[in-house]
Amino acid sequence: MGGLRQVAAPFVAPGPSGVAVRTRLKDLTRGDEEVLGLVGDHLGALASRDLKARCSAGPEHDSEGWAARKRALTAESSSRWAGSVTKASHDQWALARRGLLAHIHSLQAGVRTLAHRLSLPVGEKGSKRAPGGYRSGREWFAKSRRLRVLEDRLQAAQADWEGGIVHVVRGGRRLLNTRHHLEAAGLGEAEWRRRWRAGRRFLQADGESGKRYGNETIRVTPDGEVSLKLPAPLAYLANAPHGRYVLGARVSFAHRGGQWADRVSTNRAVAYRIHEDTGRGRWYLTASWTLPPVQTIPLDAARARGVVGVDTNADHLAAWRLDAHGNPLGEPLRFGYDLTGTASHRDAQVRHALIRLLHWARRHGLAIAVEDLDFAAETTREKHGRRKRFRNLISGMPVARLRARLVSMATELGIPVIAVDPAYTSRWGAQHWQEPLTTTSRKTTRHDAAAVAIGRRALGHPIRRRTAPPPAHRSDEQGHRTVQARPGSPGREGHRPRIPGPRTRSVPPGRAANAVDQNAQHRPGRSAEHETWQQDSLPLSL
């Protein structure tokens, strides 16, 4: 490969493994909200205590310890509430453990980069594959101090990893730190405490197949009635038999409502979560369930009719349609989105751009080719130095959100998604495709050329274009040099083999009649042989 890294083979991305839909709990009475708050606060206290026990156990935790924790919680709630609490604590500990490992890898990458740059002389230039030395002695000294800071952090993180210690905050660390900066956040202490209390509540229950409507703890009937099993200390609040409380609100799911109704009518497992949005003063119900693994179609079948190459950027998706031979068709399209503002606005922008892309691909019956991007190790300032704009650019790209949204939405529409290695797609696309695809009426951008490169890699073709032959050699006999060949064809990138004999269809003189000469044809008024001929002068009069 001449120093280039190995490019991974493309693959068809698997579909989502679960579904979550949300709806609002409308028309709740003041009594309903008070009951939900009391139950959530009580179970939240139990969840905090159980999470502390789980973190104390560390990696040595086993099934016996899990059973002991569940028995301790059952007396103060119920067996099903205790099962949901312990499972949530275990999942939260595992997530924090994976986050700690990712933090260690990030610190190790930063330490390696700093040590390499500090080992070089001041002012030495770097290359495309390795950074150079620092610009001045002052910057070198500052980075040497930062290296010691990162080494101390790495040592502490590795000690936590070996000891099985994780740092978890129920309610969120960001909201916890906001308590010390209320003026900057524009919050009062009472408002902050409302959010903190709502974030630490626990009102979620796992489903169970075979039970009535798929969940015994939080039950939602097909007609939208919501009820929940009260914990033992709050059983006096029940307004229905068997210690249950029925809310006055009726719910319905606008999205995937038919799938949800099919599950609850057949008593299949559905998990529910109730939470409060203190900013809007609303309560929401989220239903989720797992999906059976979807059998992905073979790669050859996915790219049989061609693909739509998509290049992901910070503010738009650049797409270009390619046929099965890797040739760009039509005009490139751009699907823009605005990632400023609130999280809900950003999510809506991403969904709107993706649905337009999917409808275009579905209209032509094509698969979608995207890059398998991961910028987890690319956003460190140790690697990119003072290039703050570039770091902000790659940090702002919604890679994970786009990938999850695209796969789930494409699966619903029956559109296969092909993931390709992102190595050199932008560079090689601009090198081989940007100028040839630029015309007087179309200016091809670097992102459009990258979309073509991504689509060609998904189809199994090399990104590099085939060199066109001289105009004199573009004939039916020799064949056009830019015609695509299969990847396994030998010599597809080599020179044209020399064909013996004449270079045209004309036979050399003296051997036979020239097929192009009209005088060689037996037609009236023309000679059958090559003879000298001179036209008479025009008569001046009759």
Order of alpha helices (4+ residues) and beta strands (2+ residues): beta-beta-alpha-alpha-alpha-alpha-alpha-alpha-alpha-beta-beta-beta-beta-alpha-beta-beta-alpha-beta-beta-beta-alpha-beta-alpha-alpha-alpha-beta-alpha-alpha
